Amino acid sequence: MTIRTLTRLASLTALVLGSTALYAQTIAPAKVAFLMPDQSSTRYEEHDSPGFKAEMKKLCAACEVLYQNADGDASRQQQQFNAMISQGVKAIVLDPVDSTAAASLVKQAQAKGIKVVAYDRPIPAAKADYYVSFNNEGIGKAIADSLVARLKAAGVKPGEGGVLQVNGSPTDAAAGLIKKGIHAGLDNSGYKILAEYDTPDWVPAKAQQWVSGQIARFGKQIVGVVAANDGTGGGAIAAFKAAGVNPVPPVSGNDATIAALQLIIAGDQYNTISKPSEIVAAAAAQVVVKLLAGETPKAEMMLYDTPSQLFTPAVVVADNLKAEIIDKSVSGKPIQTAAVLCVDRYADGCKKLGITK
C-alpha cells in the first residue's frame, strides 16, 4: 500500500461519509458500544479500540465509548451486548464472534432504536445500519496469489506437490469471505489443495494441531500453506518446526501482527496483510456520528443488503516490509517501528532487510 493509496483511502472515507465535523456539534452526549470478538489477535487491543476511541473523541467529545471484548465466546458477547443496551447506548459497533447468532442481536437493538454498525465481520442474516471493513474476499485472493507467485518464482512445479489451506472460524462470515478469496487464488493455480481446515474460533493451537497431522500425512508433498490470518499461520509454522522441517515452506498470514512481522523478518513466514485497523476504526466512528445526528451515511456498495464501505489493504513480504510497515504512517503514527520489531534474535534479520532502529 503506497502513501498515495493511504491518502486516497482517507480521502475516500471523507467523500463517502461526508463531513462529520458539522454534525458533531448537533449530537447530544451519547454512549456508544464498541464490541470486539476475540483476543487471539492483538489488533483489537492495540489498534481497533484505540483508533475508534481517538476518532470518536475528535468528532464527539461528549460521547462515551464503552469497549468490551468477548474473547471468542458468543454467549459472553451476547451478555455484553445486553449489558450495553441496559446502560443506554445509542449505537453499537459490533464485530461478531458468531455472525449467524449476531443477527438476533442486530434486530434486538434496532427494535429499541439503537443503531448497529457491523465491523470487520459482516452479519449476513440481518440488515445492520452500516458495514465497515477491509475487503475480506480480496484479502484471501491476495495472500493466495502472493504465495502462488512465490512458488512459481522458486521453480516449484504444480505436479511436484500441493498446499494446505487453513481457513478461519466457521462461525465468522468474514472468514467465509477470506476462504472464498483463497479458493479464487488457488483453484486455477495448478497447485493442488492437499487438505483444507476451518479453524474453530481462529485458535492458533487448533490450526497447529491440524497442520501437524497433515505433515505426518503428506510430508514433503506440502510446498506451501495459505493460512487465513497470522494466528493460524503462526500455528502452521510452529507445527513445521516441531516436526523438524527445515526450511519451513512458504506460509501466508493476515493482520500484520508484531509476531507475524517478526516471523517474516526471520524468514519463517512468507507474507501477511497490512490493514491498519485505525482506518476502519475511524470510518466506523464517522458512520456512528452521522447516524447519531440522524443522517444516512452514503455507501459505496451494498453487501448482504447492508450499506457498506470496504477498504483495500496491501500484501507484505520481506522485500517490502520496510516500505510498507516501517516507513508508512497512519494518523501521524508509524504502522510499526523498528524499535519494536528488531529486538533480540530479529536484529540480524532487520539488518539484512535494511531496517535500522
Summary of the structure (lengths in Angstrom):
residues: 357
radius of gyration: 20.5
end to end distance: 22.2
largest distance: 64.1
contacts: 1318
relative contact order: 0.15
helix: 49%
strand: 18%
